[in-house]
């Protein structure tokens, strides 16, 4: 999976994708990347704030944690097809990001 860096400014990590099948972001633990000691805040549809007391985020990731939609392939499409944002409370936190899309030839196989 590709690695992305999340910093202290909001970052759009995925754009609207009407063909999104699934997506997942995982915060690599500090046992693998020593500098990954912060928290990563994830928000669907708009930029979150890096604040535990804020109501602007949907998920908070600590080392090793992950979040996404349709991870178990139970649906044809992901429930969330719009943009996804992230921010960290510590600079340069490294995550992996995976996004899979449905292509026309895959639809015809069903």
N, C-alpha and C positions, 0 to 999 in steps of 0.2 A: 504494500500500500504506500502511496506517496506520503511524504512527510511535509507538514506545514508548520510555520512558526506563528504563534499567537503572542501578541505583545499587549501593552497597556492602552493601546488605542483600539476602538472597535474595528473589526475586520470582517468583511463579507466573505464567507468561506464557500458558499454555494449560491448560485443564481437560480432564478425560477427555471424549472425544467418540467414541462408537462408530461414527459416520458420517463420520469424518475421511477425506477423499480425499487431501489433501496439506497440508504446512505447510513454511514456510521463514522463517528469521530471518536478516537481513543487517545487519551492523555498518557503518553509514555511515562512510566514510573521513574523516580530518581535513581533506582537501582540500575537502570539502563543508561539514562542520561542524567548525570549528576546535577545539572542546573535546573531540572524540572522539580522545583520545590513549591510552586504556587498553586493557584486554583485557576481553572478555565471556566468561564461562564458562557453558556450557549443560549441563544434566543432565536426563535422562528419568526421571521417577518420584519424584525427591526433590531437595532443595535442594543445590547444589554449594557448595564453598568457593572463594574467589578466591585460589587458591594454585597456582602451576605445579607444585609438588612434591606436591600432594594427589592422591589417587586418587578423589576425590569428583565429578569432572566427566567428561562424555563428549566435549565439544568445547570448544576455546578459539578465540574469534574475535578477529582483529585487524582494523584498518580495511579495509573492502571485502570481507571474508570472509563467507561465508554457510554455513548448514547447514539441513538439513531432510530430509523423507522423501517419496518418490514425486514428486520434482520433475519427472521426465520423463514422468509419467502412464502408466507401464508397468503399474500394477496398479489394480484397482478401488478398493482402500482403501490408506491409508497403513499401513506396517508397525507404526507406533506410534500407538496410540489413547488412551493415558493422558496424564497431565499432563506438562508441560514447565516447567522452572525455569531462571532465569538470575540471575547476579550479576556485578558488575564490580569490578575492583580500583581503579577511579577513579569518583568520583561523576558522576551524570547523563550517562551515555553514551547516545546516540540510535541506535536500530535501527529497521528496518522489520520488520513481522511480518505474514505472510499465512497464513491457514488457510482451506481450502476443504472443504466437506462435501458428501456425497452426499445428494440428496433423492429421495424416492420416485418422482417423475415422471422423474428421470434414470435410475433403475434400469430402468424399464419401456421406455426407448428402446433398451436393449442387445439 
